[in-house]
């Protein structure tokens, strides 16, 4: 089963509010056994434009696990803190599984 990934781009308006969100959301990530793969304040944009001041990439066991995290009671309690502190884009992506080679 392919992994699930959540990518957030954040245009932060309130740094202290985002710190409170990070503290509040951490237990929900641990509950779903998520791995934070990247947090970058300065992505190297090669083409086009990129939204926000910070990008976060998280890995989950599956797309269903990623959605379960986002919809969990624990995360839904933390979510308003992020929404009050930043303008964000959030997506869930299905990981790519290389098809078997025909050699």
SULCORCOR-V900252 format. One record per pair of residues at least 12 apart in sequence whose C-alpha atoms are under 7 Angstrom apart, sorted by the first residue. I is the first residue (numbers start at 1). J is the second residue. If there is no record, write none. Layout:
{{I & J} {I & J}}
This chain:
{{1 & 62} {2 & 62} {2 & 94} {2 & 95} {2 & 96} {2 & 97} {3 & 59} {3 & 60} {3 & 61} {3 & 62} {3 & 63} {3 & 94} {3 & 95} {4 & 59} {4 & 60} {4 & 61} {4 & 62} {4 & 63} {4 & 66} {4 & 92} {4 & 93} {4 & 94} {4 & 95} {5 & 57} {5 & 58} {5 & 59} {5 & 60} {5 & 63} {5 & 66} {5 & 92} {5 & 93} {5 & 94} {5 & 95} {6 & 57} {6 & 58} {6 & 59} {6 & 66} {6 & 90} {6 & 91} {6 & 92} {6 & 93} {7 & 56} {7 & 57} {7 & 58} {7 & 90} {7 & 91} {7 & 92} {8 & 55} {8 & 56} {8 & 57} {8 & 88} {8 & 89} {8 & 90} {8 & 91} {9 & 51} {9 & 52} {9 & 54} {9 & 55} {9 & 56} {9 & 88} {9 & 89} {9 & 90} {10 & 52} {10 & 53} {10 & 54} {10 & 55} {10 & 86} {10 & 87} {10 & 88} {10 & 89} {11 & 51} {11 & 52} {11 & 53} {11 & 54} {11 & 86} {11 & 87} {11 & 88} {12 & 53} {12 & 85} {12 & 86} {12 & 87} {13 & 85} {13 & 86} {14 & 85} {14 & 86} {17 & 81} {17 & 85} {18 & 82} {18 & 85} {21 & 78} {21 & 81} {21 & 82} {24 & 78} {25 & 75} {25 & 78} {28 & 69} {28 & 74} {28 & 75} {32 & 65} {32 & 69} {33 & 60} {34 & 58} {34 & 59} {34 & 60} {35 & 58} {35 & 59} {35 & 60} {36 & 57} {36 & 58} {36 & 59} {37 & 57} {37 & 58} {37 & 59} {38 & 56} {38 & 57} {39 & 54} {39 & 55} {39 & 56} {39 & 57} {40 & 54} {40 & 55} {40 & 56} {41 & 53} {41 & 54} {41 & 55} {42 & 54} {63 & 92} {63 & 93} {63 & 94}}
